[in-house]
Amino acid sequence: MKFLINLSLTLLILSIPTLAENQSWSVKGSALADNESQFTTSTIKQSNSESRLNSSHTIDAMGIDREIIPSLVKSANYSGSLDFCGSKIPIEIQDVRERLEREMLLILWDRAQVILWIKRASQYFPHIDRILKEYGMPLDLKYVAVIESSLRSQAGSNKGAMGTWQFMPATGQEYGLRVDDNIDARKNLIQSTRAACDYFRKLYSRFNSWTLALAAYNMGENGLAREMALQEVYDYYKLYLPQETQRYVLRVIVAREIMENPAKYGFNFSREDYYPVLDFAKVTVDCPIRVPITLIARAANSYFKEIKDLNPDIKGYHLDAGRYSILIPPGMDRIFYQQFSKELSRYGGVTNKYQTGSTQQGAIEQRDYIQQPNSAVGLQKGVSISNRDKKTFHVVRAGDSLTGIAQRYEISFETLLRVNNLNKKSVIKPGQRLIVKP
């Protein structure tokens, strides 16, 4: 019996095709997991000669033209110099070379993931590049988003980081991102990229090195500064840091190397293989009442999923009263404001007249509904009023309660709940706007 089991295992191993035979492999686990245990002698050995790998294609026994994937051993070998953000990478240091090769091997092992990286990059990189240029940042920084989230706006970590650039809630808010019960701007590609640029600028000004800035982005700037002081070392490549951070910057470098030279590593794309650049129109709307996303979708001749996909920062199924910048399908801005006014009138009996302005800036003219700032003369702190219907809003502050707010504005508790679509178990938070005079 034992002999049969051993024989079966041997046959199974021998039947596993190698990478040289153009098979796609995936390593299960997180992006920074130590997956080296998945590599076995039987899978790393190439069953074909090096001479066969010198050509880009081969004809198999059935006459099918198959693309050849370069061997992992060849792919990990670097010739010449390598740099990142304009600074040379010291691959002549054996430790650095080993760490770099390790990340190259592990990333190339998950070829399906790399293919998705390259496809998504064609979708989002043009927008990220534009913002990086606007801030005067090295374009290499866009590959941080690849390692952080695989360019997925909905990516989240078990520690609470979220979005393309994986901001923690407090850090996101520190750099101007709205994070509350209605909006999570960490998922907004444009806004979060601007926040990342602000953060990178601060980190670079502190450490005067892009590799150290990236290490700080990963482990925290104070933690990095403490390690540098304790070790009396000010070079990322020579610092003894947590394993994740030791790997982090090198993973970013490897992602850039592969994605900028895909054919060198066996990723041969044709024009139609790439995803189209994300295209959209930008509109700005004021919602005088709580508005369903389906209403926005109808006004844009779209549907719920498309609006949510274009605006992953919008939580739930509604937009609370307030002003929002919203992305809609390209070209729909020409009809959106008129359609929105009609839909809003049918939904809540409120008439808004919009005049389309610059789509890029999201400019609009609102003739019937003009929201005054909270500091308007004659208003209490935390209260704003609509000129059209004198609707009064209260901005929740720490310590406020629904019963207390109702008593303050001399309305019934039940009315307060009804006009704000709340119930007795609803929890209010600072910054939330409540209608207190319907």
C-alpha positions as CSV (number, residue, x, y, z in Angstrom):
1,M,0.0,0.0,0.0
2,K,2.8,2.4,1.0
3,F,4.5,1.6,-2.4
4,L,1.4,2.5,-4.3
5,I,1.0,5.9,-2.4
6,N,4.6,6.8,-3.1
7,L,4.2,5.8,-6.8
8,S,1.1,8.0,-7.1
9,L,2.8,11.0,-5.6
10,T,5.8,10.5,-7.9
11,L,3.5,10.4,-11.0
12,L,1.7,13.5,-9.7
13,I,4.9,15.5,-9.4
14,L,6.1,14.4,-12.8
15,S,2.9,15.5,-14.4
16,I,3.2,19.1,-13.1
17,P,4.1,21.3,-16.1
18,T,6.9,23.8,-15.7
19,L,6.8,27.5,-16.3
20,A,8.7,27.0,-19.5
21,E,5.7,25.3,-20.9
22,N,3.7,28.5,-20.6
23,Q,1.5,27.5,-17.6
24,S,0.1,30.2,-15.3
25,W,1.0,29.8,-11.6
26,S,-0.4,31.6,-8.5
27,V,0.9,31.7,-5.0
28,K,-1.8,31.9,-2.4
29,G,-1.4,34.5,0.3
30,S,-1.0,38.2,1.0
31,A,1.2,40.4,-1.2
32,L,3.9,40.5,1.5
33,A,3.5,36.9,2.7
34,D,6.6,34.8,2.8
35,N,5.8,32.3,0.0
36,E,9.2,30.9,-0.5
37,S,8.1,27.6,1.0
38,Q,5.9,27.1,-2.0
39,F,9.0,26.8,-4.2
40,T,10.2,23.2,-4.6
41,T,13.1,21.7,-6.5
42,S,10.7,20.0,-8.8
43,T,8.9,23.2,-9.8
44,I,11.9,25.4,-10.1
45,K,13.8,23.1,-12.4
46,Q,13.2,23.8,-16.1
47,S,12.4,20.8,-18.2
48,N,13.6,22.5,-21.4
49,S,17.0,23.6,-22.4
50,E,18.2,27.2,-22.2
51,S,18.5,27.2,-26.0
52,R,14.8,26.6,-26.3
53,L,14.1,29.7,-24.1
54,N,16.1,32.0,-26.4
55,S,13.3,32.2,-28.8
56,S,10.0,34.0,-28.1
57,H,7.8,31.1,-29.4
58,T,7.9,27.4,-30.0
59,I,5.8,24.9,-31.9
60,D,4.5,22.0,-29.7
61,A,3.8,18.4,-30.9
62,M,0.3,19.4,-32.0
63,G,1.6,22.3,-34.2
64,I,0.3,25.0,-31.9
65,D,2.4,28.2,-31.6
66,R,3.0,28.7,-27.9
67,E,4.5,31.7,-26.2
68,I,7.6,31.0,-24.2
69,I,8.0,32.4,-20.7
70,P,11.6,33.2,-19.7
71,S,13.0,31.1,-17.0
72,L,12.8,32.4,-13.5
73,V,16.6,32.1,-13.1
74,K,17.2,34.3,-16.1
75,S,14.5,36.8,-15.0
76,A,16.2,37.4,-11.7
77,N,19.6,38.2,-13.2
78,Y,20.2,42.0,-13.6
79,S,22.7,43.5,-16.0
80,G,23.8,47.1,-16.0
81,S,22.5,49.6,-13.4
82,L,19.1,49.9,-11.8
83,D,17.6,53.0,-10.3
84,F,14.4,54.2,-8.6
85,C,13.2,57.8,-8.4
86,G,16.5,58.9,-9.9
87,S,18.7,57.2,-7.3
88,K,20.9,54.2,-8.0
89,I,20.0,50.9,-6.4
90,P,23.2,49.3,-4.9
91,I,22.7,45.8,-6.4
92,E,26.5,45.3,-6.0
93,I,25.7,44.8,-2.3
94,Q,25.0,41.1,-2.0
95,D,22.2,41.5,0.6
96,V,20.4,44.0,-1.6
97,R,20.8,41.7,-4.7
98,E,19.4,38.7,-2.8
99,R,16.4,40.7,-1.5
100,L,15.7,42.1,-4.9
101,E,15.9,38.7,-6.6
102,R,13.6,37.2,-3.9
103,E,10.9,39.8,-4.7
104,M,11.3,39.3,-8.4
105,L,10.9,35.5,-8.1
106,L,7.9,35.7,-5.9
107,I,6.1,38.4,-8.0
108,L,6.8,36.6,-11.3
109,W,5.5,33.4,-9.8
110,D,2.1,34.9,-9.5
111,R,1.8,35.7,-13.2
112,A,-2.0,36.2,-13.2
113,Q,-1.6,39.0,-10.6
114,V,1.0,40.7,-12.7
115,I,-1.3,40.5,-15.8
116,L,-4.0,42.2,-13.8
117,W,-1.6,44.9,-12.6
118,I,-0.6,45.7,-16.2
119,K,-4.2,45.8,-17.4
120,R,-5.4,48.0,-14.5
121,A,-2.4,50.3,-15.0
122,S,-3.6,51.3,-18.4
123,Q,-6.9,52.3,-16.8
124,Y,-5.7,54.3,-13.9
125,F,-2.0,55.4,-14.4
126,P,-2.9,58.3,-16.8
127,H,-4.9,59.9,-13.9
128,I,-2.2,59.2,-11.3
129,D,0.6,60.4,-13.6
130,R,-1.2,63.7,-14.2
131,I,-1.4,64.4,-10.5
132,L,2.2,63.3,-9.8
133,K,3.3,65.7,-12.5
134,E,1.2,68.5,-11.1
135,Y,2.9,68.0,-7.7
136,G,6.3,67.6,-9.2
137,M,6.7,64.1,-7.9
138,P,8.7,61.2,-9.5
139,L,6.4,59.1,-11.7
140,D,8.0,56.0,-10.1
141,L,5.8,56.6,-7.1
142,K,2.7,55.3,-8.9
143,Y,4.0,51.8,-8.3
144,V,3.5,52.3,-4.6
145,A,-0.3,52.0,-5.4
146,V,0.3,48.7,-7.2
147,I,2.0,47.1,-4.2
148,E,-0.4,48.7,-1.7
149,S,-3.7,47.8,-3.3
150,S,-3.1,46.2,-6.8
151,L,-4.8,49.4,-8.0
152,R,-8.1,48.4,-6.4
153,S,-10.1,51.3,-4.8
154,Q,-12.0,48.8,-2.6
155,A,-8.9,47.1,-1.2
156,G,-8.8,47.0,2.6
157,S,-6.6,45.6,5.2
158,N,-7.3,44.0,8.5
159,K,-5.7,47.0,10.3
160,G,-8.3,49.4,8.8
161,A,-6.3,50.8,5.8
162,M,-8.4,51.4,2.7
163,G,-8.3,52.5,-0.9
164,T,-5.8,52.7,-3.7
165,W,-3.1,54.2,-1.4
166,Q,-4.2,52.3,1.7
167,F,-4.7,55.2,4.1
168,M,-5.6,54.6,7.7
169,P,-8.7,56.7,8.7
170,A,-6.8,59.2,10.9
171,T,-4.0,59.7,8.3
172,G,-6.5,60.1,5.5
173,Q,-8.4,62.8,7.5
174,E,-5.1,64.5,8.4
175,Y,-4.5,64.9,4.6
176,G,-7.9,66.2,3.8
177,L,-9.9,63.0,3.0
178,R,-13.4,62.8,4.2
179,V,-14.0,59.6,6.2
180,D,-17.4,59.3,7.8
181,D,-20.7,57.4,7.7
182,N,-21.6,58.7,4.2
183,I,-18.3,59.2,2.3
184,D,-14.9,57.4,2.5
185,A,-12.7,59.5,0.2
186,R,-9.8,57.0,0.7
187,K,-11.6,55.0,-2.1
188,N,-11.6,58.1,-4.4
189,L,-8.8,57.7,-6.9
190,I,-8.3,61.4,-7.6
191,Q,-8.7,62.7,-4.0
192,S,-6.6,59.9,-2.4
193,T,-3.8,60.4,-5.0
194,R,-3.6,64.1,-4.1
195,A,-3.5,63.1,-0.4
196,A,-0.7,60.6,-1.1
197,C,1.3,63.3,-2.9
198,D,0.9,65.6,0.1
199,Y,2.0,62.8,2.4
200,F,5.0,61.9,0.1
201,R,6.0,65.5,0.0
202,K,6.1,65.7,3.8
203,L,8.0,62.4,4.2
204,Y,10.6,63.4,1.6
205,S,11.2,66.8,3.2
206,R,11.8,65.0,6.5
207,F,14.1,62.2,5.2
208,N,15.5,63.7,2.0
209,S,15.4,60.3,0.3
210,W,12.6,58.6,-1.7
211,T,13.5,55.1,-0.5
212,L,13.3,56.3,3.1
213,A,10.1,58.2,2.4
214,L,8.6,54.9,1.1
215,A,9.8,53.0,4.1
216,A,8.2,55.6,6.4
217,Y,5.0,55.4,4.3
218,N,4.9,51.7,5.2
219,M,6.0,51.6,8.8
220,G,5.4,55.1,10.0
221,E,7.7,58.1,10.0
222,N,8.4,58.2,13.8
223,G,9.2,54.5,13.9
224,L,11.6,54.8,11.0
225,A,13.3,57.9,12.5
226,R,13.7,56.0,15.8
227,E,15.4,53.0,14.0
228,M,17.7,55.3,12.1
229,A,18.8,57.1,15.3
230,L,19.3,53.8,17.2
231,Q,21.3,52.2,14.4
232,E,23.1,55.4,13.3
233,V,22.3,54.4,9.7
234,Y,20.6,56.8,7.2
235,D,20.5,54.5,4.1
236,Y,17.4,52.4,3.5
237,Y,19.3,49.5,2.0
238,K,21.6,49.3,5.1
239,L,18.9,49.6,7.8
240,Y,17.7,46.7,9.8
241,L,13.9,47.2,9.7
242,P,10.8,45.0,10.2
243,Q,10.7,42.3,7.5
244,E,7.6,43.9,5.8
245,T,9.4,47.2,5.4
246,Q,12.7,45.6,4.3
247,R,10.7,44.0,1.5
248,Y,8.3,46.8,0.8
249,V,10.5,49.3,-1.2
250,L,12.1,46.4,-3.2
251,R,8.6,45.1,-4.2
252,V,7.8,48.6,-5.5
253,I,11.0,48.6,-7.5
254,V,10.4,45.1,-8.9
255,A,6.8,46.1,-9.8
256,R,8.1,49.0,-11.8
257,E,10.8,46.9,-13.5
258,I,8.3,44.3,-14.7
259,M,5.5,46.7,-15.6
260,E,7.8,49.0,-17.6
261,N,9.5,46.0,-19.4
262,P,6.7,43.4,-19.7
263,A,7.9,41.6,-22.8
264,K,11.3,41.0,-21.1
265,Y,9.5,38.9,-18.5
266,G,7.2,37.1,-20.9
267,F,4.1,39.4,-20.8
268,N,3.4,40.1,-24.4
269,F,0.4,42.4,-24.7
270,S,-1.4,43.6,-27.8
271,R,-3.2,46.9,-27.9
272,E,-6.6,45.2,-27.3
273,D,-5.4,43.4,-24.2
274,Y,-5.2,46.6,-22.2
275,Y,-8.2,48.1,-20.3
276,P,-9.3,51.5,-21.7
277,V,-8.4,54.6,-19.7
278,L,-11.0,55.4,-17.0
279,D,-13.2,58.1,-18.6
280,F,-15.9,60.2,-16.9
281,A,-17.5,63.5,-16.5
282,K,-17.5,65.4,-13.2
283,V,-20.5,67.2,-11.8
284,T,-21.2,69.0,-8.6
285,V,-24.6,68.9,-7.0
286,D,-26.3,70.1,-3.9
287,C,-28.7,67.7,-2.3
288,P,-31.3,69.7,-0.2
289,I,-32.6,66.4,1.1
290,R,-31.5,62.9,1.4
291,V,-31.2,61.6,-2.2
292,P,-31.1,58.0,-3.5
293,I,-28.2,57.0,-5.7
294,T,-30.8,55.6,-8.1
295,L,-32.0,59.2,-8.6
296,I,-28.4,60.3,-9.5
297,A,-28.2,57.3,-11.9
298,R,-31.4,58.2,-13.7
299,A,-30.3,61.9,-14.1
300,A,-27.1,60.6,-15.7
301,N,-28.9,58.1,-18.0
302,S,-27.0,55.4,-16.0
303,Y,-27.7,52.7,-13.5
304,F,-26.9,52.2,-9.8
305,K,-23.8,49.9,-10.2
306,E,-22.2,52.2,-12.8
307,I,-22.5,55.2,-10.5
308,K,-21.2,53.2,-7.5
309,D,-18.3,51.9,-9.5
310,L,-17.3,55.4,-10.6
311,N,-17.8,56.7,-7.1
312,P,-16.5,54.0,-4.7
313,D,-16.2,56.6,-2.0
314,I,-20.0,56.9,-1.7
315,K,-21.3,54.6,1.0
316,G,-24.7,53.0,1.0
317,Y,-27.7,53.8,-1.2
318,H,-28.2,57.5,-0.5
319,L,-26.5,60.9,-0.4
320,D,-27.4,62.9,2.7
321,A,-28.2,66.6,2.3
322,G,-25.1,68.5,1.3
323,R,-22.7,69.2,-1.6
324,Y,-21.0,66.5,-3.6
325,S,-18.6,66.1,-6.5
326,I,-19.8,63.1,-8.5
327,L,-18.4,61.2,-11.4
328,I,-20.9,60.2,-14.1
329,P,-20.5,58.5,-17.5
330,P,-18.6,60.7,-20.1
331,G,-20.8,63.1,-22.0
332,M,-23.7,62.9,-19.6
333,D,-22.9,66.2,-17.9
334,R,-24.6,68.0,-20.8
335,I,-28.0,66.7,-19.7
336,F,-27.4,65.9,-16.0
337,Y,-28.3,69.1,-14.3
338,Q,-31.7,69.5,-16.1
339,Q,-32.4,65.8,-15.5
340,F,-31.4,66.0,-11.9
341,S,-33.7,69.0,-11.3
342,K,-36.7,67.1,-12.8
343,E,-35.9,63.9,-10.8
344,L,-35.4,65.8,-7.6
345,S,-38.7,67.7,-8.1
346,R,-40.6,64.4,-8.6
347,Y,-38.9,62.8,-5.6
348,G,-39.0,65.4,-2.9
349,G,-41.1,68.3,-4.3
350,V,-38.0,70.5,-4.4
351,T,-37.2,72.5,-7.6
352,N,-33.6,73.1,-8.5
353,K,-32.5,74.9,-11.6
354,Y,-28.9,74.2,-12.7
355,Q,-26.9,75.8,-15.3
356,T,-24.0,73.7,-16.6
357,G,-20.6,75.3,-16.1
358,S,-17.1,73.9,-16.6
359,T,-17.3,70.2,-16.3
360,Q,-13.7,69.9,-15.3
361,Q,-14.2,72.2,-12.3
362,G,-17.7,70.9,-11.6
363,A,-19.0,74.5,-11.7
364,I,-22.8,75.0,-11.4
365,E,-25.2,77.9,-10.8
366,Q,-28.1,77.2,-8.4
367,R,-30.9,79.7,-8.7
368,D,-33.4,78.3,-6.3
369,Y,-31.3,76.5,-3.7
370,I,-28.3,78.3,-2.3
371,Q,-26.7,76.8,0.8
372,Q,-25.3,79.5,3.1
373,P,-22.1,78.9,5.1
374,N,-22.5,78.0,8.8
375,S,-20.9,81.3,9.8
376,A,-23.6,83.4,8.1
377,V,-24.7,86.4,10.1
378,G,-27.5,85.9,12.5
379,L,-27.2,82.1,12.6
380,Q,-26.2,80.0,15.6
381,K,-23.0,78.0,15.3
382,G,-23.8,74.7,13.6
383,V,-26.9,76.0,11.9
384,S,-27.4,76.7,8.2
385,I,-30.5,77.9,6.2
386,S,-31.7,77.4,2.6
387,N,-32.7,80.8,1.1
388,R,-35.5,79.2,-0.9
389,D,-37.6,77.4,1.7
390,K,-35.9,78.6,4.9
391,K,-35.1,75.0,5.7
392,T,-32.8,74.9,8.8
393,F,-30.1,72.4,9.4
394,H,-28.2,71.6,12.6
395,V,-24.6,70.3,12.4
396,V,-24.1,67.7,15.1
397,R,-21.5,68.4,17.7
398,A,-19.9,66.3,20.4
399,G,-22.4,65.6,23.2
400,D,-25.5,66.3,21.1
401,S,-28.5,63.9,21.3
402,L,-31.6,63.6,19.2
403,T,-33.9,64.4,22.1
404,G,-31.7,67.4,23.0
405,I,-31.7,68.7,19.4
406,A,-35.5,68.3,19.2
407,Q,-36.0,70.3,22.4
408,R,-33.6,73.0,21.3
409,Y,-35.4,73.7,18.1
410,E,-38.9,73.1,19.6
411,I,-39.9,70.3,17.3
412,S,-41.2,66.9,18.2
413,F,-38.8,64.0,18.5
414,E,-40.9,62.0,16.0
415,T,-40.7,64.8,13.4
416,L,-37.0,65.1,13.8
417,L,-36.7,61.3,13.1
418,R,-39.1,61.4,10.1
419,V,-37.6,64.3,8.2
420,N,-34.1,62.9,8.6
421,N,-35.0,59.3,7.7
422,L,-33.9,58.2,11.2
423,N,-35.3,55.8,13.8
424,K,-35.1,55.6,17.6
425,K,-32.0,53.5,17.4
426,S,-30.1,55.7,15.0
427,V,-26.7,57.0,16.2
428,I,-25.6,60.5,15.2
429,K,-22.0,61.7,15.0
430,P,-20.2,65.0,15.0
431,G,-20.3,66.7,11.6
432,Q,-23.6,65.1,10.6
433,R,-26.3,67.5,9.3
434,L,-29.8,67.2,10.5
435,I,-32.9,69.0,9.2
436,V,-34.5,70.8,12.2
437,K,-37.0,73.0,10.4
438,P,-38.7,71.2,7.5
